[in-house]
Amino acid sequence: MSLNKVMLIGNVGKEPEVRYVDEGVATAVLSLATSTRGYTLPNGTVVPDRTEWHRVLLWRKLAEVVEKYVHTGDKLYIEGEIRTRSYTDKQGRTHNITEIWANNMEMLSSKPQTQQQEQTTPAAPEKCPF
């Protein structure tokens, strides 16, 4: 038995790239930053914050939601699996890529201020409906 599962909470680094392939199937790629806080060792050595960047791929309905609602700086919860692939560029160099293939996403950023003012109760984090 084996398990390939990743769960991330982070911020979108730039506007997602959305494309439509094979008879209108939506795909989205986004960069997600996760951070680990720095700390100070007992001897005074400072270990700085560490940020990891993740390439996240989303398909079909998730990609359509990303196209409509996800923007730079938004906080997301992503659940999926890690996949690796390699390719050879025009100069003959081999590149390895690690990606997260998402199968679940929740939007954790609060709604824009104008929408919050229209509501009588505080906004809860949005959940993807599928």
N, C-alpha and C positions, 0 to 999 in steps of 0.2 A: 504494500500500500504506500502511496505517496501523496503529497499535498503541495500545490503551487498556488499560494494565495498571498496577496499583499493588500494592506489597508493603509491609506495615506490621508492625512489632513494637512492641507497646505494652501498656498496662494498662487493664483494664476499669474505667470510672469509676463505674458504678452497676449494679445488678442488671438483666440483660437483660429486655426486654419480649417475651414470646412470645405469639403469637395463632395461632388455627387458622382458615383461610379455605377457601372453595371445596372442600367435601367432605373436610375434614380435613387440608388441606395446611398444614404448620407454617411460620410466618414468625417471625423474631426480629430485633429491633433492639437494638444496643448502642452505647455510647459508648466509644471507644478513644482513650487519650491517648498521644501520642508526644512525646518531649522531645529537645531539642538542648541540649547543655551550654553554659554560658556560658564566657566567657574574658576575659582582661585584655589590652588593647592595649599596645604598647610605651610609650605616653605615660601609662599608668596608668588609662585609662578602662576601667571594668568593664562588660562586656556580659553581662546576666543570662541565666539559663537561659530557654529558650522552649518552651512546651508548646502543641501543636496538638491539638484535639479533632476526631475523625472519627466521623461517623454511619455505622455499618456495618449493612447488611441481609443476612440469611442466610435461605435457603429450604430447605424439605423436610428431608432428613436432617441437614444442617448445623444447622438451627434446632432439631431435636430433640436433638442433642448439646449445643447451647448450653443448652437448657432443663434438661437433667439435670446438666451438669458445670461450667458457666461461672458464676462469681460475681464480685462486686466485688473489684477488686485483682488478679485473675488476669492473667498475662502470656500474650498470644496472638500468633501469627503469622497475618496475614490476607493473602490474595492475592485480587485481584478486579479490577473495573473501576470507573472513576469515571463517575457519572451525575449529571446536574443536572436539576432540574425547578423549576417555579414554580407558585404558587397565589395567589389573591386572597382575603384574609380578609374578615370581615363588614363591616369599615370601608372596604373598597375598596382597601386597600394590597396591593401585589404583593410577595411574598416569594420569594426564590430559595434553593434548598436544593441542596447538593452532598452526595452519598452515595457510599459504597463498596458495590457489590454484590459480595459475597464469593462465590467459587467454590471456595475452599480455605481450611482453617483448621487450625492446629496449636496444641495447648495446651502452653505452655512452662513453666507453673508446676509446681513439684514437688508430689507427692502429700502429703496431710495427714500429720503426724508419726505418727499411730497406724497408718496403712497402711505407712509406711516401716519401722517397727519390725518388722512381720510379714515383711518381705522379707529375704532373705539378701544381696542385691546392691543397690547404690544404684539409685534409680529414675531412669530416663531420661525425658526429656520425652515426654509423650503425643502421639501422632499421631492425627489424625482418620482413621478406617479407610476413607474414601472420598475 
